[in-house]
């Protein structure tokens, strides 16, 4: 079977831990549950991902026992960094908070806000040399890992979102999700002089969502390039590097190290930072960081700029 290896690199520690976690998860399922969770590696199902609460395939958290849910979450724990795993779980826990927010604020919705709706899927047989993969999907979660030849790991797409970003009602009032994704970009933008901002701010109005959407293959030309790293000063360069590294380290250490090596292989001089929308807090805003070998997109425009998409 031919597999595209362009986005994979050797990460034996994480590959082994993921295989063990996936085997334990599958081993804890009934035959009926396994029929919902397990898919062949070949075919188009593995390439499906989305970040809205649409229906999808896989085994629902709500159809798992407490023990099985813990085993599903263990896939986050071994595949993502500690911060990344905590963010993913926090995003899932936001669903009942969003439901209550929409009730209190009398916001119309066509979605059923329920943490039980997130689905986990395994593709192929974990472990061994044959390719296999796992996926978690649901509202604001798009996590996908593929393993080839035992220890070659690819970790994209990796989407995390949040609604509400800042909780404004109830016991969790004041809780904020994906804090650094916004603040690191704002710090960089605030460090620019007027001439630099004229290059970085590509549009006074932010797009309604990330521009690359959820296609099987992202089209980097859809995202703007903005101001180049090569045209930044030393402190500004540090701000941009910090932002990129924050996204790169959403995954477990050896996978993140490979991602960072790929970023450096492409070089930073050609990396661009683009912002769209006002600088003012509470207003819809967007940014993209685009390099020769990677693309980051972030958008916060919906629900009065209290609704983040980042990938």
C-alpha positions in Angstrom: 0.0 0.0 0.0 1.4 3.4 -1.0 1.4 6.0 1.8 2.4 9.6 1.6 5.3 10.0 4.0 5.9 13.7 3.4 4.5 14.7 6.7 5.9 11.9 8.8 9.1 11.5 10.8 10.4 8.9 13.2 9.0 9.2 16.7 9.4 5.7 18.2 8.6 6.6 21.8 5.2 8.1 20.9 4.5 5.6 18.2 4.9 2.8 20.8 2.8 4.5 23.4 0.0 5.2 20.9 0.0 1.6 19.7 -0.3 0.4 23.3 -3.0 2.9 24.2 -5.0 2.0 21.0 -4.7 -1.7 21.7 -6.0 -1.2 25.3 -8.9 0.9 24.0 -9.9 -1.6 21.4 -9.4 -4.5 23.8 -11.9 -3.0 26.2 -14.7 -2.7 23.7 -17.6 -5.1 23.0 -17.9 -6.5 19.5 -20.7 -4.0 18.8 -18.6 -1.0 20.0 -15.6 -2.2 18.1 -17.6 -2.3 14.9 -18.3 1.4 15.4 -14.7 2.3 16.4 -12.5 0.3 14.0 -12.0 0.9 10.3 -9.6 -0.3 7.6 -6.6 1.8 7.1 -7.3 2.0 3.4 -10.2 4.0 2.0 -11.5 7.6 2.4 -12.9 7.4 6.0 -9.5 8.1 7.5 -9.3 11.4 5.6 -12.5 12.8 7.0 -12.2 15.5 9.6 -14.4 18.5 10.6 -14.6 20.9 13.6 -18.4 21.6 13.6 -20.8 19.4 15.6 -21.9 17.5 12.5 -22.6 13.8 12.6 -19.5 11.6 11.9 -18.3 8.0 12.3 -16.5 6.5 15.3 -17.5 5.4 18.8 -19.2 8.2 20.8 -17.9 9.0 24.3 -21.5 8.7 25.4 -21.6 5.1 24.3 -18.6 4.2 26.3 -18.3 3.1 30.0 -16.3 5.3 32.4 -13.3 2.9 32.0 -13.5 3.0 28.2 -13.7 6.8 28.2 -10.5 6.9 30.3 -8.8 4.6 27.7 -10.0 6.9 24.9 -8.6 9.9 26.7 -5.3 8.1 27.2 -4.8 8.5 23.4 -4.7 12.2 24.0 -2.3 11.8 26.9 0.3 9.8 25.0 0.0 11.6 21.6 -0.3 15.2 22.7 1.9 17.2 25.1 0.6 17.7 28.6 -0.8 21.1 27.6 -2.3 19.8 24.3 -4.1 16.9 26.1 -5.4 19.2 28.8 -6.6 21.6 26.1 -8.4 18.9 24.2 -10.2 17.6 27.3 -11.1 21.2 28.3 -12.6 21.8 24.9 -14.8 18.7 25.2 -15.9 19.9 28.7 -17.0 23.2 27.2 -20.0 21.7 25.5 -22.4 21.7 28.5 -21.1 25.2 29.3 -21.9 26.3 25.8 -25.4 24.8 26.1 -26.0 26.8 29.3 -24.5 30.0 27.7 -26.8 29.8 24.8 -29.8 29.3 27.1 -28.9 32.2 29.3 -28.1 34.5 26.4 -31.1 33.3 24.4 -28.9 32.4 21.4 -30.4 30.4 18.6 -28.7 27.1 17.8 -29.4 24.1 15.7 -26.9 21.9 17.5 -27.1 19.6 20.4 -24.4 20.7 22.8 -23.2 17.5 24.4 -19.8 16.2 25.4 -21.0 12.7 24.8 -21.0 13.3 21.0 -17.2 13.2 20.5 -16.1 10.2 18.6 -12.9 8.1 18.6 -11.8 5.9 15.7 -8.9 3.4 15.0 -7.8 2.6 11.5 -5.9 -0.6 10.8 -4.2 -2.7 13.5 -2.1 -0.7 16.0 1.4 -1.9 16.4 3.5 -3.9 14.0 4.9 -2.5 10.7 1.6 -2.1 8.8 0.3 1.5 8.7 -2.4 2.4 11.2 -4.0 5.6 12.6 -6.3 7.0 15.2 -8.7 10.0 15.1 -10.7 12.0 17.6 -13.4 14.3 16.3 -16.2 16.5 17.4 -17.1 20.1 18.0 -13.7 22.0 17.9 -11.6 18.8 18.0 -9.8 17.5 15.0 -7.0 15.3 16.1 -5.4 12.7 13.7 -2.3 10.7 14.1 -0.9 8.2 11.5 1.8 5.7 12.1 3.7 4.0 9.2 6.4 1.3 9.4 6.1 1.1 13.1 7.6 4.4 14.1 7.0 7.1 11.4 4.4 9.5 12.8 2.3 12.2 11.1 0.2 14.5 13.3 -1.8 16.7 11.0 -4.4 18.0 10.8 -4.4 19.2 14.4 -7.4 21.5 15.1 -8.4 22.9 18.5 -11.2 25.4 19.0 -13.2 26.9 21.9 -16.7 28.3 22.4 -17.0 30.1 24.7 -13.3 31.2 24.8 -14.0 33.0 28.1 -16.8 31.5 30.2 -19.1 34.4 31.4 -21.7 32.5 33.4 -21.9 29.9 36.1 -19.4 28.1 38.3 -16.7 28.2 35.6 -17.0 32.0 35.0 -13.6 33.5 34.1 -12.2 30.2 32.7 -10.4 30.9 29.4 -9.4 28.4 26.7 -6.5 28.7 24.1 -5.2 31.7 25.9 -1.7 31.7 24.4 -3.0 31.2 20.9 -4.4 34.7 21.1 -2.0 36.5 23.4 1.2 35.5 21.7 -0.1 36.8 18.4 -1.3 40.0 20.0 2.1 40.6 21.6 3.8 40.3 18.2 1.3 42.6 16.6 1.7 45.2 19.3 5.4 45.2 18.9 5.2 46.3 15.3 5.7 49.9 14.2 3.1 51.6 11.8 5.0 50.7 8.7 5.4 47.1 9.7 1.7 46.9 10.7 0.7 48.1 7.2 2.3 45.0 5.8 1.1 42.6 8.6 -2.5 43.7 8.6 -3.8 42.5 5.3 -7.5 43.3 5.8 -9.4 45.5 8.2 -12.1 42.8 8.4 -11.4 39.3 9.5 -12.7 36.3 7.5 -15.6 34.4 9.1 -13.5 31.3 9.6 -10.1 29.7 8.8 -9.6 29.9 5.1 -8.3 26.4 4.4 -11.4 24.9 6.0 -11.4 21.1 6.5 -10.2 19.9 3.1 -8.2 16.6 2.8 -5.2 18.6 1.5 -4.8 22.2 2.8 -4.1 24.8 0.1 -1.6 27.2 1.7 -2.1 29.9 -1.0 -5.5 30.5 0.5 -3.9 32.1 3.6 -2.2 35.5 3.4 1.6 35.9 3.9 1.8 39.3 5.5 5.0 40.6 7.1 8.1 38.4 6.7 10.3 37.2 9.6 13.3 38.6 7.7 11.9 42.1 8.0 11.4 41.9 11.8 13.7 43.1 14.6 15.2 40.8 17.1 12.5 41.0 19.8 9.8 40.8 17.2 11.4 37.7 15.7 11.4 36.1 19.2 7.6 36.8 19.5 7.0 35.1 16.1 9.2 32.1 17.0 7.4 31.7 20.3 4.0 31.7 18.5 5.1 29.0 16.0 6.7 26.9 18.7 3.5 27.0 20.8 1.6 25.3 17.9 4.5 22.9 17.2 4.4 21.7 20.9 0.8 20.7 21.0 2.1 17.1 20.4 4.2 14.7 22.4 7.9 15.6 22.8 9.4 13.5 20.0 6.7 14.4 17.5 7.0 18.1 18.4 10.8 17.9 18.0 10.3 16.5 14.5 7.7 19.3 13.7 10.1 21.9 14.9 13.0 20.4 12.8 10.7 20.6 9.8 10.0 24.3 10.5 13.7 25.0 10.8 14.5 23.0 7.7 12.3 25.4 5.7 14.0 28.4 7.3 12.4 31.3 9.1 13.3 34.1 6.7 10.4 33.2 4.4 7.9 32.8 7.3 5.2 35.4 7.2 2.7 36.7 9.8 -0.6 38.1 8.6 -3.4 39.7 10.7 -6.9 40.6 9.6 -9.5 42.6 11.6 -9.1 45.3 14.2 -6.4 45.3 16.9 -9.1 46.1 19.5 -9.9 43.3 21.9 -13.5 41.9 21.6 -13.5 42.5 17.8 -13.3 39.7 15.3 -9.8 38.9 14.3 -7.7 36.4 12.3 -4.1 35.5 11.8 -2.0 33.2 9.7 1.6 32.2 10.1 2.9 30.6 6.8 6.3 29.1 6.1 7.8 27.1 3.4 6.9 23.8 5.2 4.0 24.7 7.5 0.8 26.7 7.9 -1.0 27.9 11.0 -4.4 29.6 11.0 -6.4 31.1 13.8 -9.8 32.8 13.6 -11.9 34.4 16.4 -14.9 36.2 14.9 -18.1 34.4 15.9 -20.1 35.0 19.1 -18.7 38.5 19.4 -15.1 37.3 19.2 -15.5 34.7 21.9 -15.2 31.6 19.6 -11.7 30.4 18.5 -10.8 28.2 15.6 -7.1 27.2 15.4 -5.2 24.7 13.2 
